[in-house]
Amino acid sequence: MLRDVLFTPFADMIAAPDFLLQVLWEGLVSGILYALIALGFVLIFRSSRIFNFAQGIMVVFAALTLVGFHAMGVPAWISVALTLAVMLALSVTIERVVLRPLVGQPDIILFMATIGITLFLIGFGEIIFGGENKVMITEQLGIPTGSFVLEPWGGLLILEQKDVTAVIVAALLVAALLAFLNYTRMGRAIRALGDDSQAALSVGISLQTIWVLVWFIAGIIALVTGIAWGARAGVSFALEVIAYKALPVLMLGGLESISGAIIGGLMIGMLEKLFEVYWGQPLMGGGTEAWFAFVLALVVLLFRPQGLFGEKIIERV
């Protein structure tokens, strides 16, 4: 009986390939958004060795700020510009008030500081925006809300236009980020600081400038992610829980690998959706998406502690 439950889904995939494509597409969209959040973690960790626990709440705060500006009567795209200005101001404040006084402190101190930033942004955000769910301004931003249908193998594949837009924008953002890191002076400085911080500082690279820059880039990524997630599920502090899905992505892809964050996000997004639809519902009645990614990451770490794409650490004693 158990054998039938475990292996019957493979027959179902072959029998209904159009439904399989639908499941993979929905997993792909989720995976891209997971990867975007993970990129924020990776950028900050590579440049400063700080694990930014606040990246999840930055997604929520950016989305709430955008919706808040528009609720005040500010046009949508001006609200986007003002939100980016707020994220830049937040980056400068974090660097000057929190990080700069802690230079040279143990990593755990810096990690605890990002937890403090998280709690502050939650309280500050609730005071300003309230705790109720808000609607993302997708139509005002020109994001289409309809859908279109494809017919592969004589079946139906329904694609939400907002999901297609999210995939395209995410791909362009990743491409722009990679081009910035590889072909600009500041991008090379970020990479140099991550590869050898002492050597980078010795040739005049400003630690404070790089920290502000990477936190601002993480803020841009948070805004794009917040718009995409908000268009799917509304904007509230519950989005922070979704952002924690980036943690198993980092475990899978490695804390320092941009390509690992992208591939890990796509893998987790599609695998958790496949498991939920074909195995989770028949075996457990559903709800497996809440924990599948963490179990998968734990299994990977048992055999490869540095993740699939992380570099193996060798310590000489």
Buried (B, 14 or more C-beta within 10 A) or exposed (E): EEEEEEEEBEEEBEEBBBBBBBBBBBBBBBBBBBBBBBBBBBBBBBBBBBBBBBBBBBBBBBBBBBBBBBEEEBEBEEBBEBBBEBBBEBBBEBBEEBBEEEEEEEEEEBBBBBEEBBEBBBEEBEEEBEEEEBEBBBEEBEBEEEEEEEEEEEBEBEBBBBBBBBBEBBEEBBEEBBEBBEEEEBBBBBBBBBEEBEEBBEEEBEBEEBBBBBBBBBBBBBBBBBBBBBBBEBBBBEBBEBBBBBBBBBBBBBBBBBEBBBBBBBBBBBBBBBBBBBBBEBBEEEEBBEEBBBEBBEEBBEEBEBBBBBEEEEEEE
